[in-house]
Amino acid sequence: MKRESIIKAVQPLICLVLLLQVYSAYGAEADKFPPGTQLPQFTVGTPDSPEVQKYLGLKNSDPFKLSDIAAKMVLIEFSNSA
């Protein structure tokens, strides 16, 4: 009797683990940017910190474009928080 109750308790956990593994493939077939695609121009708000503004080489506190940063490479991290 006790074994059956343990199996019934573990079954939802096993189903959840399997479902989470399949969920990561959802949207994998969505359109992707081909290599060499350029990011469209957009403006970014100026950071509050004067040290960060100086690091980025920004002259004033107006919103700026990524092309305003004098660097060979700019790394952008996108995140979604709904």
C-alpha positions as CSV (number, residue, x, y, z in Angstrom):
1,M,0.0,0.0,0.0
2,K,2.8,2.4,0.9
3,R,4.6,1.7,-2.4
4,E,1.5,2.7,-4.4
5,S,1.2,6.0,-2.6
6,I,4.9,6.8,-3.3
7,I,4.5,6.0,-7.0
8,K,1.4,8.3,-7.1
9,A,3.3,11.1,-5.4
10,V,6.3,10.8,-7.8
11,Q,4.3,10.6,-11.1
12,P,3.5,14.3,-11.3
13,L,7.1,15.2,-10.7
14,I,8.3,12.9,-13.4
15,C,5.7,14.4,-15.8
16,L,6.8,17.9,-15.0
17,V,10.5,17.1,-15.6
18,L,9.7,15.6,-19.0
19,L,7.4,18.5,-19.9
20,L,10.1,21.0,-19.1
21,Q,12.6,19.2,-21.4
22,V,10.2,19.4,-24.3
23,Y,9.2,23.0,-23.6
24,S,12.7,24.3,-24.4
25,A,12.3,23.2,-28.0
26,Y,9.1,25.4,-28.4
27,G,9.9,28.2,-30.8
28,A,13.1,26.6,-32.0
29,E,11.9,26.7,-35.5
30,A,11.2,30.5,-35.4
31,D,12.9,32.7,-37.9
32,K,16.4,33.7,-36.9
33,F,18.7,36.4,-38.1
34,P,21.0,35.2,-40.7
35,P,24.7,35.7,-40.1
36,G,25.9,39.2,-41.0
37,T,22.6,40.8,-40.4
38,Q,22.9,44.3,-38.9
39,L,20.9,45.4,-35.9
40,P,18.4,48.2,-36.7
41,Q,19.3,51.6,-35.3
42,F,17.6,52.5,-32.0
43,T,18.3,55.0,-29.2
44,V,19.3,54.1,-25.7
45,G,18.8,56.2,-22.5
46,T,21.9,57.7,-21.0
47,P,23.2,55.9,-17.9
48,D,22.8,57.9,-14.6
49,S,26.4,57.4,-13.5
50,P,28.9,59.9,-14.8
51,E,31.6,57.3,-14.7
52,V,29.7,55.0,-17.1
53,Q,29.0,58.0,-19.4
54,K,32.7,58.7,-19.5
55,Y,33.5,55.0,-20.1
56,L,31.1,54.9,-23.0
57,G,32.6,58.2,-24.4
58,L,29.3,60.1,-24.2
59,K,29.6,63.9,-24.4
60,N,26.2,64.8,-22.9
61,S,23.2,63.2,-21.2
62,D,21.0,62.9,-24.3
63,P,19.8,59.5,-25.5
64,F,22.4,58.0,-27.8
65,K,22.7,55.4,-30.6
66,L,25.1,52.4,-30.3
67,S,27.0,53.9,-33.2
68,D,27.9,56.9,-31.0
69,I,30.1,54.6,-28.8
70,A,33.7,54.6,-30.1
71,A,34.5,50.9,-29.8
72,K,35.4,48.1,-32.1
73,M,32.7,45.8,-30.5
74,V,29.6,46.5,-28.4
75,L,28.1,43.6,-26.5
76,I,24.3,43.8,-26.0
77,E,22.4,41.7,-23.6
78,F,18.7,41.4,-24.2
79,S,16.3,40.0,-21.6
80,N,12.6,39.6,-21.5
81,S,10.7,40.4,-18.3
82,A,7.0,40.3,-18.6
